[in-house]
Amino acid sequence: MYKENPSHKGKTDAEGMVVIVTGSTSGIGQKISEELFGYGATVILASRNSTKGYIAMEEIKATYPGSKGKLVYGKLDTSDLDSVKEFATWVNINFNHIDYLVNNAGFQYGSLGDSAMTNMSISTTSKQGYDECFATNYLGHFLLTHLLLPTIRERVINIASSLHFQPDGTTLNPKLGTPIAAVNNNKDFKHRAQAYGVSKLANVFHAIELQKRLPDYGYPNLKVISVSPGWVQTNIFGSGSKGIVPYLIHSNAFKLQEGILSSMNALFNQNLHGGEFVSNAIFPLSTYSWYDNLLQTLSEAGVRDQVMLLLGLVSLVVQSQSYGMH
């Protein structure tokens, strides 16, 4: 499995590179930031909590005290579109270019506590009135990417998830107005249960569609790639959660250093052309030729959610068997 390379302490392989990592005060975001800083990059830690931001900076510096990289904190709440605009303006004023944008910040209703999926009185509305999960994971990153597009030189990385297989995409349809996925609905359990997977599906669609349009926008060399880290030991489901799923995660999930393999590949693998979905492991059944037909059948039968969540748990247990770049 992917291991930390102690020989890169103090080296400057990425010296001069400027990278933005959203949601960089914990989990995968902090680990990606740490790795890039270790290679000498200037890393902008973008998060909504400044206290956690500066703590993360000190922790990263302590890991690679000899690095020639730089760490800069930038306040950003991706669930708040006003905050996204303010952050983008700040970036454009203070940096003449960005090499890589890593759209990592994420929210999942389970992080609100074990009752979040059933206690519909818990508010989940973004500042602009959207579903908080959809705003945090997708809308904010969509807006940020397009505001910074003239500044980005190399790649945009959307941290998605294999759980994008869970929804069939119908709630993303905008033909009747605002997509259902974006609408806050405090009284709909299914809406909350699907919210994470739908937002990650939107991340994947964004990467594919933006890659198609980049030549017309005047950025033919820019690459946009979506990433699945697999199941990783982060706090996305909340630190105090109990039950079978938290137990399985603790027992089988990749460690953070292993979980960033797909992200590092998406950032630097020269064989990628843009628009790809890069994963740390193979989702169960997804390599079979009949997989798409299976998804269609499950959707028509109204059981896609349940079956995909079950397969998601199966993937948690078996993911190490296919660990690598896919």
C-alpha positions in Angstrom: 0.0 0.0 0.0 1.0 3.6 -0.5 3.4 4.6 2.3 4.9 7.9 3.3 8.3 8.4 1.7 10.6 9.7 4.4 13.3 10.5 1.8 11.2 13.5 0.6 11.7 15.5 3.8 13.3 18.8 2.8 13.3 18.1 -0.9 11.7 20.7 -3.2 10.2 18.6 -6.0 7.1 20.8 -5.9 8.8 24.1 -5.1 7.0 26.9 -6.8 3.7 25.0 -7.1 0.7 26.6 -5.5 -2.1 24.3 -4.4 -5.5 25.0 -2.9 -7.0 22.2 -0.7 -10.5 22.8 0.6 -11.5 21.1 3.8 -7.8 20.8 4.8 -8.0 20.8 8.6 -8.6 17.1 9.0 -8.8 13.8 7.2 -7.8 13.4 3.6 -7.6 17.2 3.0 -5.0 17.6 5.7 -3.0 14.6 4.6 -2.9 15.7 1.0 -1.8 19.2 2.2 0.9 17.6 4.4 2.2 15.5 1.5 2.4 18.4 -0.9 4.0 20.7 1.7 6.6 18.0 2.3 7.5 18.1 -1.4 8.0 21.9 -1.2 4.7 23.2 -2.5 2.9 26.3 -1.3 -0.4 25.0 0.1 -3.4 27.1 0.8 -5.3 25.5 3.6 -8.9 26.5 2.8 -11.4 25.9 5.6 -14.2 27.6 7.5 -12.7 27.3 11.0 -9.6 29.5 11.3 -8.6 28.0 14.7 -8.5 24.5 13.2 -6.8 25.9 10.2 -3.8 27.2 12.2 -3.7 24.1 14.3 -3.4 22.0 11.1 -0.7 24.3 9.8 1.4 23.6 12.9 0.8 19.9 12.7 1.9 19.8 9.1 5.0 21.9 9.8 5.9 19.5 12.6 5.7 16.5 10.3 8.1 18.1 7.7 10.1 20.7 9.6 12.8 20.8 6.8 10.4 21.5 4.0 10.9 24.5 1.8 7.2 24.7 1.2 4.8 27.3 2.5 1.5 27.1 4.3 -1.2 29.8 4.0 -4.6 29.8 5.6 -7.6 31.0 3.7 -11.1 31.2 5.2 -13.6 29.3 3.1 -17.0 27.8 3.8 -18.1 25.9 0.7 -21.7 25.7 1.9 -21.9 29.5 1.7 -21.7 30.9 -1.8 -20.8 34.4 -0.5 -17.9 32.9 1.3 -16.8 31.2 -1.9 -16.9 34.5 -3.8 -14.9 36.2 -1.1 -12.3 33.5 -1.0 -11.9 33.5 -4.8 -11.4 37.2 -4.7 -8.8 36.9 -2.0 -6.9 34.2 -4.0 -6.9 36.3 -7.2 -5.5 39.3 -5.3 -2.8 37.4 -3.5 -1.7 34.8 -6.1 -0.9 35.3 -9.7 -1.5 31.6 -10.4 -2.8 28.3 -8.9 -1.3 25.1 -10.2 -3.8 22.7 -8.6 -7.2 23.0 -7.0 -8.3 20.1 -4.8 -12.1 20.3 -4.1 -12.1 18.1 -1.0 -14.4 19.7 1.7 -17.2 17.4 2.5 -20.3 17.0 4.7 -22.4 14.0 5.4 -25.5 14.0 7.6 -24.1 11.2 9.8 -21.5 13.7 11.0 -24.3 15.5 12.9 -24.8 12.5 15.1 -26.6 9.2 15.1 -30.0 10.9 15.2 -29.5 13.1 12.2 -31.0 10.8 9.7 -34.2 10.4 11.7 -34.5 13.7 13.6 -35.9 15.9 10.9 -35.9 18.9 13.2 -32.2 19.3 12.8 -31.6 22.2 10.4 -29.6 21.3 7.3 -30.0 24.5 5.3 -27.2 26.4 3.8 -27.0 30.2 4.0 -28.6 30.6 0.6 -31.3 28.1 1.5 -30.0 25.0 -0.3 -29.5 21.5 1.1 -26.4 21.8 3.2 -24.8 18.6 1.9 -25.4 19.5 -1.7 -24.1 23.0 -1.1 -21.0 22.0 0.8 -19.9 19.1 -1.5 -21.0 20.4 -4.9 -22.4 23.9 -5.3 -19.6 25.6 -3.5 -16.9 23.7 -5.3 -18.6 24.2 -8.7 -18.6 28.0 -8.1 -15.1 28.1 -6.8 -13.8 26.1 -9.7 -15.3 28.5 -12.3 -14.3 31.6 -10.4 -10.7 30.5 -10.3 -10.6 28.9 -13.8 -8.5 31.7 -15.4 -6.0 31.3 -12.6 -5.5 27.5 -12.6 -2.7 26.1 -14.6 -2.7 22.3 -14.3 -5.5 20.4 -12.7 -8.8 20.5 -10.8 -9.4 17.5 -8.6 -12.9 16.7 -7.3 -12.9 14.4 -4.3 -15.9 12.2 -5.0 -16.9 8.7 -3.8 -17.9 5.3 -5.1 -21.2 6.0 -3.4 -22.0 8.0 -6.4 -23.4 4.7 -7.7 -26.1 4.9 -5.1 -28.5 7.4 -6.7 -29.7 7.2 -10.3 -29.3 10.9 -10.9 -33.0 11.8 -11.4 -32.9 14.3 -8.5 -30.2 16.3 -10.3 -32.5 17.0 -13.3 -32.9 20.8 -13.6 -35.6 20.8 -16.2 -38.4 21.6 -13.7 -36.4 24.3 -11.9 -34.0 23.9 -9.0 -32.9 20.2 -8.9 -34.5 18.3 -6.1 -31.1 17.4 -4.7 -30.4 21.1 -4.1 -33.6 21.7 -2.2 -33.5 21.6 1.5 -36.1 19.1 2.8 -36.1 18.6 6.6 -38.9 16.1 6.5 -37.7 13.6 3.9 -35.6 10.7 5.2 -34.8 9.4 1.7 -33.6 12.9 0.7 -31.0 12.8 3.5 -30.1 9.2 2.9 -29.3 10.0 -0.7 -27.8 13.4 -0.2 -24.1 12.4 0.1 -24.2 10.0 -2.9 -26.1 12.5 -5.0 -23.6 15.3 -4.3 -20.7 13.0 -5.2 -22.4 12.0 -8.4 -22.7 15.7 -9.2 -18.9 16.1 -8.5 -18.3 13.3 -11.1 -20.6 14.8 -13.7 -18.9 18.2 -13.2 -15.5 16.8 -13.9 -16.7 15.0 -17.1 -18.7 17.9 -18.5 -16.2 20.7 -17.6 -13.4 18.6 -19.3 -15.4 18.6 -22.5 -16.0 22.3 -22.4 -12.5 23.5 -21.4 -11.2 23.8 -25.0 -14.1 26.1 -25.9 -13.5 28.1 -22.7 -9.9 28.6 -23.8 -8.2 26.2 -21.5 -7.3 23.2 -23.6 -4.4 22.0 -21.4 -6.3 22.0 -18.1 -7.4 18.7 -16.7 -10.3 17.9 -14.4 -10.4 14.6 -12.6 -12.7 13.1 -10.0 -11.4 10.8 -7.3 -12.7 8.1 -5.0 -10.4 7.5 -2.0 -12.4 4.4 -1.0 -13.4 4.0 2.6 -10.8 6.0 4.7 -10.5 6.5 8.4 -11.8 10.1 8.6 -14.5 11.8 10.7 -17.0 12.2 7.9 -19.5 10.1 9.8 -18.9 11.8 13.1 -16.4 10.8 15.8 -19.0 9.6 18.2 -21.1 7.3 15.9 -21.8 3.8 17.1 -23.0 0.7 15.4 -22.0 -1.8 12.8 -20.9 0.8 10.1 -18.5 2.8 12.4 -17.1 -0.6 13.6 -16.5 -1.8 10.1 -14.9 1.5 9.1 -12.5 1.3 12.1 -11.6 -2.3 11.3 -11.3 -2.1 7.5 -10.9 1.4 6.2 -7.7 2.6 4.7 -5.4 4.7 6.8 -5.1 8.3 5.7 -1.7 7.8 4.0 -3.2 4.9 2.0 -6.3 6.9 1.3 -4.6 9.7 -0.6 -3.1 7.3 -3.3 -5.9 8.1 -5.8 -5.6 11.8 -5.1 -1.9 11.9 -5.7 -2.3 9.9 -8.9 -5.0 12.4 -10.0 -2.7 15.3 -9.3 0.5 14.0 -10.9 -0.1 10.9 -13.1 0.9 12.0 -16.6 -1.1 9.2 -18.3 -4.4 10.9 -17.3 -6.1 13.0 -20.0 -8.9 14.6 -17.9 -12.4 13.6 -17.2 -11.4 10.3 -15.6 -12.8 8.8 -12.3 -9.8 7.5 -10.4 -10.3 5.1 -7.5 -8.1 3.4 -4.8 -10.1 0.2 -5.2 -12.6 -1.5 -7.4 -16.3 -1.2 -6.4 -17.9 -4.7 -6.2 -19.4 -5.9 -9.6 -18.6 -2.6 -11.3 -16.1 -4.2 -13.8 -18.7 -6.6 -15.2 -20.2 -5.8 -18.6 -23.7 -6.1 -17.2 -23.2 -3.6 -14.4 -25.0 -0.7 -16.1 -28.0 -3.0 -16.8 -28.0 -4.0 -13.2 -28.1 -0.4 -12.0 -31.0 0.3 -14.4 -32.9 -2.7 -13.2 -32.4 -1.8 -9.6 -33.6 1.8 -10.3 -36.7 0.5 -12.0 -37.4 -1.8 -9.1 -37.0 1.0 -6.6 -34.2 -0.8 -4.6 -31.1 0.8 -6.0 -30.4 2.8 -2.8 -30.6 -0.3 -0.6 -28.5 -2.6 -2.8 -25.8 0.0 -3.5 -25.5 0.8 0.2 -25.1 -2.9 0.9 -22.5 -3.2 -1.8 -20.8 -0.2 -0.3 -20.4 -2.1 3.0 -19.1 -5.1 1.0 -16.6 -2.8 -0.7 -15.4 -1.6 2.8 -14.5 -5.2 3.8 -12.9 -6.2 0.5 -11.4 -2.9 -0.8 -7.8 -3.8 0.3 -7.8 -6.7 -2.1 -7.9 -4.4 -5.1 -5.9 -1.5 -3.6 -4.1 0.5 -6.3 -4.9 2.9 -9.1 -8.1 2.2 -11.1 
